[in-house]
Each structure stands twice: as structure tokens, then as C-alpha cells.
Amino acid sequence: MKQKQVLVMMIGATALLALMAGCATTQTSTQDQRNMLVAAGFKTISPKTPAQQQKLQQLQTGQVAQIQKNGRTCYIVADPPQNVVYVGGPTEYQAYQQMRAQRQLAQENLQTAEMYQDAAMDWGSWGGWA
């Protein structure tokens, strides 16, 4: 009976930690995107007129949009919570894409390492709950 209580408590604690990590990941992900955009050379522009503010609110948060301005290709990323738009050209966009790919690869490597670490643990020494 006591083993079942311990098992239920461990499952509950694990679920709570997973939920907390999920919430933190969303916030971290948004901040990571902001950091990568700035590191890639995107400029931050704050809307100065009500029309610009309205346009900012219409853009989808965090999505990269390609636009043509004065015959040049620009990439914009809206961040209404911060009241800014990140603007960059093809060079900045390529640098941003490379950073995203490197980050994705690093996350995949971490997940793989964690999976192998879990597999290597000797769970039998915990007495088995079966």
C-alpha cells in the first residue's frame, strides 16, 4: 500500500515538473527568439504613430514575414508584447536561420543524451514496483 502511495506521489511530482518546464520553455523560447534576432543583426523598431501601432497589433507574434520595401526584400518579426518589430535583410535572415538550426541540433543532442542516460540508470536497484 505504501509503495502505491509513493508511486502516485512520484508520478504527480513528475507531472508537475513537466508542466512547469513546459511553461518555462514557452517563455524561454520567446526570449531566445528575441536574442537570436538581435544577434543576427535585426534592428528593433518601435511604432511611432497610431497607424503603425495598429499594424503591429495585426501581425502574428513571433512569425517571420517577408515584405518588399523600396525594391528590397526585408524580413520582419512582430513582438507586440514588447511593442517592437524586428527588421532585417536577407543577410540577417540567413544568420537567424543558421542560429535556429544550431539551436535545434543542440536541443536534439541534449534529448538524445538524456534518453541514453535514463536507459543507463539501474532502475532495478529501486526495488521494482511491479
Backbone torsions as a table, in degrees:
resi	resn	phi	psi	omega
1	MET	NA	-44.7	-179.0
2	LYS	-64.6	-36.5	178.8
3	GLN	-62.6	-38.0	179.4
4	LYS	-65.9	-40.2	178.1
5	GLN	-62.8	-43.7	179.1
6	VAL	-62.7	-42.6	179.6
7	LEU	-62.8	-44.9	179.3
8	VAL	-63.0	-41.6	178.8
9	MET	-64.2	-40.7	-179.9
10	MET	-66.6	-41.1	178.8
11	ILE	-64.6	-42.9	178.4
12	GLY	-62.3	-43.9	179.3
13	ALA	-64.4	-40.2	178.5
14	THR	-64.0	-42.7	179.0
15	ALA	-63.3	-41.3	178.7
16	LEU	-63.8	-44.3	178.0
17	LEU	-63.2	-40.2	178.3
18	ALA	-63.3	-41.0	178.8
19	LEU	-63.9	-44.3	179.2
20	MET	-63.7	-40.9	179.5
21	ALA	-65.1	-37.5	178.4
22	GLY	-63.1	-42.1	178.4
23	CYS	-66.6	-42.0	179.7
24	ALA	-66.3	-35.2	-179.4
25	THR	-63.0	-41.0	179.3
26	THR	-61.9	-46.2	-179.9
27	GLN	-66.2	-43.7	179.4
28	THR	-63.7	-41.1	-179.6
29	SER	-59.6	-44.1	178.5
30	THR	-63.5	-44.7	179.4
31	GLN	-66.7	-38.3	177.0
32	ASP	-61.1	-41.6	179.3
33	GLN	-62.3	-45.8	178.4
34	ARG	-57.7	-47.0	-178.8
35	ASN	-62.4	-42.6	-179.4
36	MET	-66.7	-39.4	178.9
37	LEU	-61.2	-46.5	179.7
38	VAL	-65.5	-43.6	179.7
39	ALA	-63.3	-31.3	179.7
40	ALA	-77.3	-9.3	177.4
41	GLY	104.8	5.7	175.9
42	PHE	-65.0	142.5	177.3
43	LYS	-94.8	144.6	175.8
44	THR	-96.2	131.7	179.5
45	ILE	-126.7	128.6	176.3
46	SER	-96.9	138.5	178.1
47	PRO	-65.1	138.0	-176.9
48	LYS	-109.3	-19.8	-179.0
49	THR	-117.9	159.9	176.2
50	PRO	-59.1	-34.5	178.6
51	ALA	-65.4	-41.6	177.5
52	GLN	-65.9	-39.5	178.7
53	GLN	-62.7	-41.9	179.1
54	GLN	-65.0	-41.9	178.7
55	LYS	-62.3	-41.4	178.5
56	LEU	-59.1	-43.9	-178.6
57	GLN	-66.2	-24.0	-179.5
58	GLN	-81.1	-21.9	-178.9
59	LEU	-76.4	148.9	179.7
60	GLN	-78.6	126.6	-177.3
61	THR	-59.8	129.8	173.2
62	GLY	80.0	-6.4	-179.0
63	GLN	-90.7	137.5	177.8
64	VAL	-82.7	127.6	177.3
65	ALA	-119.6	137.5	177.9
66	GLN	-98.3	130.9	178.3
67	ILE	-133.1	161.9	174.6
68	GLN	-109.4	126.7	178.9
69	LYS	-135.5	120.3	-179.3
70	ASN	54.3	38.5	178.1
71	GLY	78.3	5.3	180.0
72	ARG	-114.3	148.5	177.1
73	THR	-85.2	129.2	176.9
74	CYS	-127.5	153.6	177.1
75	TYR	-119.6	131.9	-179.6
76	ILE	-125.9	147.4	175.8
77	VAL	-133.2	118.7	-179.1
78	ALA	-83.7	141.4	175.6
79	ASP	-137.1	72.8	-178.0
80	PRO	-55.7	-37.5	178.8
81	PRO	-59.4	-31.0	178.4
82	GLN	-95.2	-3.7	-179.9
83	ASN	59.6	43.2	177.9
84	VAL	-140.8	162.4	170.4
85	VAL	-124.9	134.3	175.1
86	TYR	-93.6	129.9	-176.8
87	VAL	-127.6	131.8	178.3
88	GLY	-149.8	166.7	177.9
89	GLY	-98.5	-170.8	-179.2
90	PRO	-57.8	-37.9	-179.7
91	THR	-64.5	-45.6	180.0
92	GLU	-66.7	-39.3	179.7
93	TYR	-63.7	-41.9	178.8
94	GLN	-63.2	-42.2	178.1
95	ALA	-62.6	-40.5	178.1
96	TYR	-62.7	-44.5	179.4
97	GLN	-61.7	-40.4	178.5
98	GLN	-63.9	-41.4	178.5
99	MET	-64.0	-41.4	178.2
100	ARG	-62.1	-42.5	179.8
101	ALA	-64.3	-42.3	179.0
102	GLN	-64.2	-40.7	179.3
103	ARG	-64.7	-42.3	179.2
104	GLN	-62.0	-44.1	179.0
105	LEU	-62.3	-42.3	178.9
106	ALA	-63.3	-40.4	178.4
107	GLN	-65.3	-41.0	178.3
108	GLU	-64.0	-41.2	177.7
109	ASN	-63.1	-40.2	178.4
110	LEU	-64.2	-44.7	179.1
111	GLN	-62.1	-40.6	178.9
112	THR	-64.6	-43.8	179.1
113	ALA	-62.5	-40.9	179.2
114	GLU	-65.9	-37.9	179.1
115	MET	-63.3	-44.8	178.9
116	TYR	-66.7	-34.7	178.6
117	GLN	-66.0	-43.0	177.4
118	ASP	-62.9	-41.5	-179.4
119	ALA	-65.4	-30.4	-177.4
120	ALA	-81.0	-15.6	-179.5
121	MET	-66.9	144.9	179.2
122	ASP	-91.6	84.9	-179.2
123	TRP	-69.0	-20.8	-179.7
124	GLY	-64.6	-26.8	-178.4
125	SER	-72.1	-7.4	178.6
126	TRP	-86.0	2.3	174.8
127	GLY	95.9	-8.4	178.8
128	GLY	64.5	133.7	-177.9
129	TRP	-110.9	10.9	-177.7
130	ALA	-79.0	NA	NA
